[in-house]
Amino acid sequence: MFSSSMITRSTEGCSDKIERLRKALSDADAVVIGAGAGLSTSAGYTYSGERFDKYFSDFGKKYGFRDMYSGGFYPYATPEEFWAYWSRYIFINRYMDAPKKVYEQLFRLVRGKDYFVITTNVDHCFQRAGFDKKRLFYTQGDYGLFQCSVPCHVNTYDNEETIREMYARQENMRVPTELVPKCPVCGKPMTMNLRSDDTFVEDEGWHAAAERYSNFLRTRRGKVLYLELGVGYNTPVFCSSRTGKKTAHYIGKQRISDVAYQTEEYEERWCA
């Protein structure tokens, strides 16, 4: 059992950090948000437990896995089974609203500020919450896009209509064969536009977003607040998204809790 004094100290500590963050946001001339998977988890996009049982109990019973992540790597025997799983996965994690309004709350905090978002998340939550598309850089892809699995070219394709039809028409953990997506150029299977290996397609939109992000970093002066949310050691956001280098010249010396200011002086930050 927790004592009242422990709870009071914990609450006071949390309130103090919130107030410091509010002041940091108020004082900042610009804000860079770096977001990882933990932010979507806090919004209710969980991949195991009750939510897995609600949407994937049939797959779990048949194939033996107990979370959505493991199901994504299962070697399904047929493309019809593969896309039954993935269409369901994409539908609930991309086209259904997040259970909690975490992203909307974050947007209210930065609305009216000069901000940019760089994220490893692929669930489109930022844009659905109202963030400006031109101020977003999804470094790892988007559940809402198909690409050629080879890939034979560098275009991506919106998949909402196909995913919704697969989700609606699947039976016995299989989609109709005619819905299995094939590349319109080479005829090979399509896959998700997710960075998992060197076949990931960085299309024209990806490069345009990368350039807008780089330009934002180059041109903002004064106090730039760097706010990392839901980021772990495996996916540090404020590192080079292209080269994989573990240092970045973007983090300044003044720190408040889990946020950092950039001033006119720069230092390197080591990322795990």
Buried (B, 14 or more C-beta within 10 A) or exposed (E): EEEEEEEEEEEEEEEEBEEEBEEBBEEBBBBBBBBBBBBBBBBEBBBBEEBBEEBBEEBBEEBEBEBBEBBBEBEBEEBBBBBBBBBBBBBBBBBEEBEEBBBBEBBEBBEEEBBBBBBBBBBBBBBBBEBEEEBBBBBBBBBBBBBBBBBEBEBBBEBEEBBBBBBEBBEEBBBBEEBBBBBEEEEEBBBBBBBEEEEBBBBEBBEEBBEBBEEBBEEBEEBBBBBBBBBEEEBBBBBEBEEEEEEBEBBBEBEBEEBBBBEEEEEEBEBE
